[in-house]
Amino acid sequence: MKQIIEERKDIAFYLIMYPAAHPQAKDAIDYALCAKTNKERLERFEKSFDKKPTPKAECDKSVVPDNMEFGRKYRISGTPTMFLQDGSRLGGAVEKDELLKAIDLSSEKK
């Protein structure tokens, strides 16, 4: 996503933290959500992939249950799951070129 954002200023990603991937995901998401800026949230989120213990989060994390309900409503069973502009979805890790192609096709349909 970082490479795409750097190359294409017409594309935006909206991350919804959804702890489905591994048992430590909830702690990692809580820690990321407690950051003060979006940049720091993303940095904390990316560090969660290091599989190191996550520091204890001390803030309001009430958004996580709402995100879990969103996931149930839209039958999200894995991460990442991406919803495109035309409403289609991509599940799992997607290579950069494949993702760009899907984004461009989705915007043409709209």
Beta strands, then each sheet from edge to edge (+ up, - down):
strand 1: 81-83
strand 2: 89-91
sheet 1: 1+ 2-
end
